Amino acid sequence: MSTIIANIYDPLLGITYAFGNILTLTFLSWLYKETWSDPRK
């Protein structure tokens, strides 16, 4: 709900928030793959 309000009042803030979420998900996915490929690390 807060994301919708943020998009209404400040589209740039909403875009930044969404971009941040994408970066976080990408990093976590990469980190998971790295750990899965070599469990000894």
C-alpha positions as CSV (number, residue, x, y, z in Angstrom):
1,M,0.0,0.0,0.0
2,S,2.8,2.4,0.9
3,T,4.4,1.7,-2.5
4,I,1.2,2.9,-4.3
5,I,1.1,6.0,-2.2
6,A,4.8,6.7,-2.9
7,N,4.2,6.3,-6.7
8,I,1.3,8.8,-6.5
9,Y,3.2,11.5,-4.6
10,D,6.7,10.9,-5.9
11,P,7.2,8.6,-9.0
12,L,10.9,8.9,-8.7
13,L,10.9,7.5,-5.2
14,G,8.7,4.6,-6.4
15,I,11.1,3.9,-9.3
16,T,14.1,4.0,-6.9
17,Y,12.4,1.7,-4.5
18,A,11.5,-0.8,-7.2
19,F,15.1,-0.6,-8.6
20,G,16.5,-1.2,-5.2
21,N,14.3,-4.3,-4.7
22,I,15.4,-5.7,-8.1
23,L,19.1,-5.2,-7.2
24,T,18.6,-6.9,-3.8
25,L,16.8,-9.9,-5.4
26,T,19.5,-10.2,-8.0
27,F,22.3,-10.0,-5.4
28,L,20.6,-12.6,-3.2
29,S,20.0,-14.9,-6.2
30,W,23.6,-14.6,-7.3
31,L,24.8,-15.2,-3.7
32,Y,22.6,-18.3,-3.5
33,K,23.9,-19.7,-6.8
34,E,27.5,-19.0,-5.7
35,T,27.0,-20.9,-2.4
36,W,25.1,-23.7,-4.2
37,S,27.8,-24.2,-6.9
38,D,30.6,-24.6,-4.2
39,P,29.3,-25.6,-0.7
40,R,32.9,-25.7,0.6
41,K,33.2,-21.9,0.5
